[in-house]
Amino acid sequence: MVNTLSLTIVSSTDISIFYGWWQFSVCLFAFLALLSIWYHIGKRQDDFGQVWLALSILCWSVSGLIEIVPWENMGTSLHFKEGFKSICSLLNSLFILLALPWFRYLPKPFAHIIKSKFWPYIIGLPFAFALLPTLHKMFLAQSTSIISELDVYYALLTLFFLGFVLWESFERRRLPLLAWLSVVTIIITLVAQIYKLLDNTVNLLLFSAIFKTSLIMLFFALALSWVKELTETVIPTPNQLKLLFFKSIDQDNKHVFQVSLQGFPGNEARVVSLTPAHYRLFKLFAERKLGKTAGWLEIKPKNFDVSKNYDINDHNEIKRLVVSLLDGLFGKQSWTKDKHFVPLKTTLFEMSENRERRIRLLLPKENIYVEDGM
């Protein structure tokens, strides 16, 4: 019986050391790789979300290193090892929560909370309440009775927000399979936290290895989806963009007014459906450009001549047209004013130099095609 117990202890120790080396090396590599992506791309965008996610992975690497260190030979008790691992777990959760405000897409119920100035306090106070008792148990009480529970409770808070944010990020970028994989990963992580509370070492190591690997891959998938979005949302120049106006018939035998825009990354034309009013105005721009005149449309001034007909009632008509195009190109609330609205408007239209309230298409005539007679 003694020999069996010894073999069991040795086996458990060997598994822990193997797991520690795996976690230390893999997470360190993932930290450096994710930080490299930020250095080459995110740094130019002033986006520090990837830095916080990379630091959270670094905490796992440090935790693996703690697992490797022979604490028994250093004359320290086991509660120091568990305490340092708990601190790494708390920091991992904190860094993930600090990364959330940098996400472009946030779920509506929590967006105002995550983006608010109180977010550091919302996540910082629970972190402090979990950290201080952990330090107390490490250096004064010399007990592990509550150490492992505190970081689990803080991890549950992190998983709650992280799950919604990951789902929203992948769903809004039209990557539903990755959104469902993020749900599966959150569930596996929850199972690992339950095993941590139950102090089931073998199953804990197994599920920890699975969820950490899965989360790391999701973080990289998130970074690549962000890079994909950056490349796909590049607004082409006027000479690169081509417009094709046409009508089609839907299943209800009704006319659908559409515009095909070609010149975006991917070499595939993007078709946008417009309301009759927006289509009529946009097509008027095209016809005026293709005509023998200079192509200008006149916007009605405040003190307008009642005997004169104007092409456009006010500037809001142009704004609504550009918004409708962006919603069709990228999806509602999936574009920003600085990176999408202003560049597209600048590509499509030009104002008269003398501020005569005149506007016209900036595209060359050879880039404009009209197929219907509306």
C-alpha positions in Angstrom: 0.0 0.0 0.0 2.9 2.4 0.8 4.5 1.6 -2.5 1.3 2.2 -4.4 0.9 5.6 -2.6 4.4 6.5 -3.4 3.9 5.7 -7.1 0.8 7.8 -7.1 2.5 10.7 -5.6 5.4 10.5 -8.0 3.0 10.2 -10.9 1.0 13.2 -9.8 4.2 15.2 -9.4 5.5 14.2 -12.8 2.2 15.2 -14.4 2.3 18.6 -12.7 5.9 19.2 -13.8 5.1 18.2 -17.4 2.0 20.5 -17.3 4.1 23.3 -15.9 6.7 23.1 -18.7 4.0 22.9 -21.3 2.2 25.9 -19.9 5.4 27.9 -19.5 6.7 27.3 -23.0 3.5 27.4 -25.0 2.1 30.5 -23.3 5.4 32.3 -23.5 5.4 31.7 -27.3 1.8 32.8 -27.6 2.6 36.0 -25.6 5.5 36.9 -27.9 3.5 36.0 -31.1 0.4 38.1 -30.0 2.7 41.0 -29.0 4.4 40.8 -32.4 1.0 41.2 -34.2 0.3 44.2 -32.1 3.8 45.7 -32.8 3.4 45.4 -36.5 -0.3 46.4 -36.8 -2.0 47.3 -33.6 0.6 49.9 -32.6 -0.1 51.9 -35.7 -3.8 51.9 -34.8 -3.1 53.0 -31.2 -5.0 49.8 -30.1 -3.7 48.4 -26.9 -6.2 45.7 -26.5 -3.9 43.1 -27.8 -1.2 44.2 -25.3 -3.5 43.4 -22.4 -4.5 40.0 -23.9 -0.8 39.2 -24.4 -0.1 40.1 -20.8 -2.9 37.8 -19.7 -1.3 34.9 -21.5 2.1 35.9 -20.0 0.5 35.3 -16.6 -0.3 31.7 -17.6 3.4 31.3 -18.6 4.6 32.6 -15.2 2.1 30.3 -13.5 3.6 27.3 -15.4 7.1 28.4 -14.3 5.8 28.5 -10.7 4.6 24.9 -11.2 8.1 23.8 -12.2 10.0 25.4 -9.3 10.9 22.9 -6.5 9.3 24.7 -3.6 9.9 21.8 -1.2 13.7 22.1 -1.7 13.6 25.8 -1.1 12.3 25.4 2.4 9.0 27.1 1.7 5.5 25.8 2.3 3.0 24.7 -0.3 0.7 27.7 0.4 3.4 30.0 -1.2 3.2 28.1 -4.4 -0.6 28.1 -4.5 -0.6 31.8 -3.5 1.6 32.9 -6.4 -0.4 30.8 -8.8 -3.6 32.4 -7.5 -2.1 35.9 -8.0 -1.2 35.0 -11.6 -4.7 33.8 -12.1 -6.1 37.1 -10.7 -3.8 39.1 -12.9 -4.8 37.1 -15.9 -8.4 37.9 -15.3 -7.7 41.5 -14.7 -5.7 42.0 -17.9 -8.5 40.3 -19.9 -11.0 42.7 -18.4 -8.7 45.7 -19.1 -8.6 44.6 -22.8 -12.4 44.7 -23.2 -12.8 48.5 -23.6 -10.5 48.2 -26.7 -12.8 45.8 -28.5 -14.5 47.4 -31.4 -17.8 45.5 -31.0 -19.4 45.3 -27.5 -22.7 43.8 -26.6 -25.4 46.5 -26.2 -26.4 45.7 -22.6 -22.8 46.1 -21.3 -21.2 48.5 -23.9 -21.9 51.6 -21.8 -20.5 49.9 -18.7 -17.3 48.6 -20.3 -16.7 52.0 -22.1 -17.5 54.1 -19.0 -14.9 55.8 -16.8 -16.0 53.7 -13.9 -14.9 50.4 -15.6 -11.4 50.4 -13.9 -13.2 50.7 -10.5 -15.8 48.0 -11.4 -13.0 45.5 -12.2 -10.4 46.9 -9.8 -12.3 46.7 -6.5 -13.1 43.0 -6.9 -9.5 42.4 -7.8 -8.3 44.2 -4.7 -10.8 42.3 -2.5 -9.5 39.0 -3.9 -5.8 39.9 -3.8 -5.5 41.2 -0.3 -6.9 38.0 1.4 -4.7 36.0 -0.8 -1.6 37.9 0.3 -2.8 37.6 3.9 -3.1 33.8 3.7 0.3 33.5 2.0 2.4 35.5 4.5 0.4 35.5 7.7 -2.2 32.7 8.0 -0.1 30.1 6.1 -3.1 28.3 4.8 -4.5 27.5 1.4 -8.1 27.1 2.6 -9.5 30.2 0.7 -6.7 31.0 -1.8 -8.0 29.0 -4.7 -11.6 30.1 -4.3 -10.9 33.8 -4.6 -9.4 33.8 -8.0 -12.2 31.4 -9.2 -14.8 34.0 -8.2 -13.0 36.7 -10.0 -12.5 34.4 -13.0 -16.3 33.9 -13.1 -16.8 37.7 -13.4 -14.2 37.7 -16.3 -15.9 34.8 -18.1 -19.3 36.5 -17.9 -18.1 39.7 -19.7 -15.6 37.9 -22.0 -18.2 35.4 -23.3 -20.6 38.2 -24.5 -17.8 40.3 -26.0 -16.2 37.4 -27.9 -19.7 36.4 -29.3 -20.4 40.0 -30.3 -17.0 40.4 -32.0 -17.2 37.3 -34.1 -20.9 37.7 -34.9 -20.5 41.3 -36.1 -17.6 40.3 -38.2 -19.8 37.6 -39.8 -17.8 34.7 -38.3 -20.6 32.7 -36.6 -18.6 29.4 -36.3 -16.0 31.2 -34.3 -18.7 32.8 -32.2 -20.1 29.3 -31.3 -16.5 28.0 -30.6 -16.1 30.9 -28.1 -19.2 29.7 -26.3 -17.8 26.2 -26.1 -14.5 27.5 -24.8 -16.3 29.5 -22.1 -18.2 26.4 -21.0 -15.0 24.4 -20.8 -13.4 27.1 -18.8 -16.3 27.1 -16.4 -15.9 23.3 -15.9 -12.2 23.9 -15.2 -13.1 26.5 -12.5 -15.5 24.0 -10.9 -12.8 21.3 -10.7 -10.6 23.9 -9.1 -13.1 24.5 -6.4 -13.5 20.7 -5.9 -9.6 20.4 -5.8 -9.7 17.6 -8.4 -6.1 17.9 -9.6 -6.0 15.5 -12.6 -9.3 16.7 -14.2 -8.3 20.3 -13.4 -5.0 19.9 -15.3 -6.8 18.3 -18.2 -9.5 21.0 -18.5 -7.0 23.8 -17.8 -4.8 22.6 -20.7 -7.9 22.5 -23.0 -9.4 25.8 -22.1 -6.0 27.7 -22.1 -5.2 26.3 -25.5 -8.7 27.1 -26.8 -8.6 30.7 -25.4 -5.2 31.3 -26.9 -6.4 30.1 -30.3 -9.5 32.3 -30.0 -7.3 35.3 -29.2 -5.3 34.7 -32.3 -8.5 34.2 -34.3 -9.8 37.5 -32.9 -6.6 39.2 -33.9 -6.7 37.8 -37.4 -10.4 38.7 -37.8 -9.5 42.2 -36.8 -6.7 42.3 -39.5 -9.2 40.8 -42.0 -11.6 43.6 -41.2 -8.9 46.2 -41.6 -8.1 44.9 -45.1 -11.7 44.5 -46.2 -12.8 47.9 -45.0 -10.2 49.9 -46.9 -12.1 52.5 -48.9 -10.8 52.5 -52.6 -9.8 55.7 -54.3 -12.1 57.4 -56.9 -10.1 55.9 -59.8 -10.3 52.4 -58.3 -14.0 52.4 -57.5 -16.6 51.4 -60.1 -20.3 51.8 -59.9 -23.1 49.8 -61.6 -26.7 50.9 -61.2 -29.4 48.2 -61.9 -32.8 46.9 -60.9 -33.8 43.4 -60.1 -37.0 41.6 -59.2 -37.5 39.9 -55.8 -39.6 36.9 -54.9 -42.7 39.1 -54.4 -42.3 40.4 -57.9 -41.2 43.8 -56.6 -38.4 46.0 -57.9 -35.2 46.0 -55.9 -32.9 49.0 -56.5 -29.3 48.0 -56.3 -25.8 49.4 -56.8 -22.7 47.3 -57.4 -19.5 48.7 -56.0 -16.3 47.2 -57.3 -12.7 48.1 -56.2 -12.8 46.9 -52.6 -10.2 44.4 -51.4 -11.0 40.8 -52.6 -11.7 41.7 -56.2 -15.4 40.9 -55.8 -18.2 43.4 -56.4 -20.3 44.3 -53.4 -24.0 44.8 -54.1 -26.0 47.2 -52.0 -29.7 47.5 -52.0 -31.1 51.1 -51.6 -34.4 52.7 -51.0 -36.0 54.2 -54.1 -35.3 57.7 -52.8 -31.6 57.0 -52.1 -31.3 55.1 -55.4 -32.9 57.9 -57.3 -30.5 60.5 -55.8 -27.4 58.4 -56.3 -28.4 57.6 -59.9 -29.0 61.3 -60.5 -25.4 61.9 -59.5 -24.3 59.3 -62.0 -26.4 60.5 -64.9 -25.3 64.1 -64.3 -21.7 62.9 -64.4 -22.2 61.0 -67.6 -24.0 63.9 -69.2 -22.5 66.7 -71.2 -22.7 69.2 -68.4 -20.1 69.6 -65.6 -22.0 67.1 -63.5 -22.9 69.4 -60.6 -26.0 69.0 -58.4 -27.1 72.1 -56.5 -28.1 72.0 -52.8 -31.0 74.2 -51.7 -29.8 77.1 -49.6 -31.6 78.4 -46.5 -32.8 81.5 -48.3 -33.8 79.7 -51.5 -35.4 81.1 -54.6 -39.0 79.7 -54.6 -39.1 79.8 -58.4 -36.1 77.6 -58.8 -35.9 73.8 -58.5 -33.0 72.4 -56.6 -31.5 68.9 -57.0 -30.9 68.3 -53.2 -33.0 69.7 -50.4 -30.1 69.7 -47.8 -26.8 68.2 -46.8 -28.5 65.5 -44.8 -29.7 63.8 -48.0 -26.0 63.2 -48.8 -25.3 62.0 -45.3 -28.2 59.5 -45.4 -27.1 58.2 -48.7 -23.6 57.5 -47.5 -24.9 55.9 -44.3 -27.2 53.6 -46.4 -24.2 52.6 -48.6 -22.0 51.9 -45.6 -24.8 49.8 -43.9 -25.0 47.7 -47.1 -21.3 47.4 -47.4 -20.3 46.6 -43.8 -23.4 46.1 -41.8 -25.2 48.5 -39.5 -23.1 49.8 -36.6 -20.1 47.9 -38.1 -18.4 51.1 -39.5 -17.0 54.2 -37.9 -17.1 57.8 -39.0 -13.3 58.4 -39.2 -12.4 55.1 -41.0 -15.4 54.6 -43.2 -17.9 57.4 -43.5 -15.5 60.3 -44.2 -13.2 58.3 -46.6 -16.2 57.0 -48.6 -17.8 60.4 -48.8 -14.4 61.8 -49.9 -14.0 59.1 -52.6 -17.5 59.5 -54.0 -18.2 63.3 -53.9 -16.5 66.6 -54.4 -17.8 70.0 -53.5 -17.3 73.1 -55.6 -14.3 75.2 -54.7 -16.2 78.4 -54.4 -18.6 77.1 -51.8 -21.5 77.5 -54.2 -23.5 74.6 -52.5 -22.8 72.4 -55.5 -21.7 68.8 -55.4 -20.9 66.0 -57.9 -19.5 62.5 -58.2 -15.7 62.4 -58.1 -15.4 59.1 -60.0 -14.3 59.2 -63.7 -17.0 58.7 -66.3 -15.6 55.3 -67.4 -16.1 53.9 -63.9 -19.9 54.6 -63.9 -22.5 52.3 -65.6 -26.3 52.6 -65.6 -28.3 49.6 -66.8 -32.0 50.6 -66.0 -34.1 53.4 -67.1 -35.5 54.6 -63.8 
